[in-house]
Amino acid sequence: MAKKKDTTNLTELLLHCMGEADPMLSMLEWLCAQMMEAEVSNKLGAEKNEHCNDRTSSRSGYRPRRYDTRMGTMYLLVPKVRNGGYIPFFVTERKRSEAALIQVVQEAFVQGVSTRKMDKLAKSLGIEGLSRSQVSDMTKGLNEQVQFFRERSLDGEAYPVLWVDALYEKVRYGGRVVSMAIQIVCGVNAQGRREVLAVEPMLEESKDTYQQLFEGLKARGLQTPSLVVSDVHKGLIAAIRTSFVGASWQRCKVHFMRNILAHIPHRDKAEFAGQLKEIWLAPSAEGAKERAASLSEKYADKYPKAIQTLEDGLEDSLSFYGFPKLDSRKIASTNMLERLNEEIRRRTRVVGIFPNPASYLRLVTTFLMEYAEDWSVSRAYLSEESIRTLLPKAA
């Protein structure tokens, strides 16, 4: 009899959902509501309206919550619990970055940020109305997840190409506000898919700090890559050559062009930049050098500093020609990391000044964890066939 009743309820549900503007979204909303009710009942040790001496707390109505999914936006009625609070598991599991943002707010409060500023920050993050217990629920275990991600083993996986770049934010440190860097290292695995390999804070950029970064990667099992792509920094270059003996270094052509164009008057930038870009569009390294020589001859007298910068760094910006099977658009610059950093900045901009280095590192890492998940199921960044040419023959 119960089975027949369940079947009838399911039929009524399907008929109801089919009459909605978006049947699939309506069914998902119903499913989320059922899961929340079951989870709260399990948390309290009693069903809704059930009297039980062993229950741990009681219900206290509902609160509306917007929930964005790939099917669309839903507005759920989340059950409220008097003691301990309640956050649906499908929110905590899928919203690590939201939890990190909340913890930034929590730490800012502890550091003594004004109530008015705190309210403004919380609202800009879309988290108004959360209790301290709910904040605690969402942040529980976050540090462990971040630490595991940053320290996970890399044994058994080859990463032939690495990209290295830094993200800067204002952070309170030692009683003052400083600009702190977080170094991000990404690589492509043997299948050509991107992975975030390192997320490390740096108070200063030097050979020692960069070498610590790379030696840490090697300690986790990273093998020497074939190519490392980065901006120019003497300490960084020295660390690459020391830690990754035999690897090629590609100077990011985009940063290099900016360095050159810094010596060109604004009125002539567009014209000069158009000719400058043609260097790295040449079909071969020899062709690129010929175009560079032609440009130098044409502008040596007019823009001597720009031409000197071009000549001094040209060779390092042409390393990608040594890997003809790889997509030159993706290995000639750090544009992939630049776009990633810009997306992170868009999401961290609401924080302004981070209360401490730990909150900064935690927030950036949780964002990167979400990107890493997306990359793991997306199309390969570099073709597996091209990556195979860089792997050891035995592989």
Secondary structure, DSSP 8 states (H G I E B T S, - for coil): -HHHHHHHHHHHHHHHHHTSSSHHHHHHHHHHHHHHHHHHHHHHTS-TT---TT-S--EEEEEEEEEEETTEEEEEEEEEETTT----HHHHTT-HHHHHHHHHHHHHHHTT--HHHHHHHHHHTT-TT--HHHHHHHHTTHHHHHHHHHH---TT----EEEEEEEEEEEEETTEEEEEEEEEEEEE-TTS-EEEEEEEEESS--HHHHHHHHHHHHHTT----SEEEE---HHHHHHHHHHSTT-EEEE-HHHHHHHHHTTS-HHHHHHHHHHHHGGGGSSSHHHHHHHHHHHHHHHTTT-HHHHHHHHHHTGGGGGGGG-TTS-HHHHSSSHHHHHHHHHHHHHHTTT-EESSHHHHHHHHHHHHHHHHHHHHHS--SS-HHHHHTTS-TT-
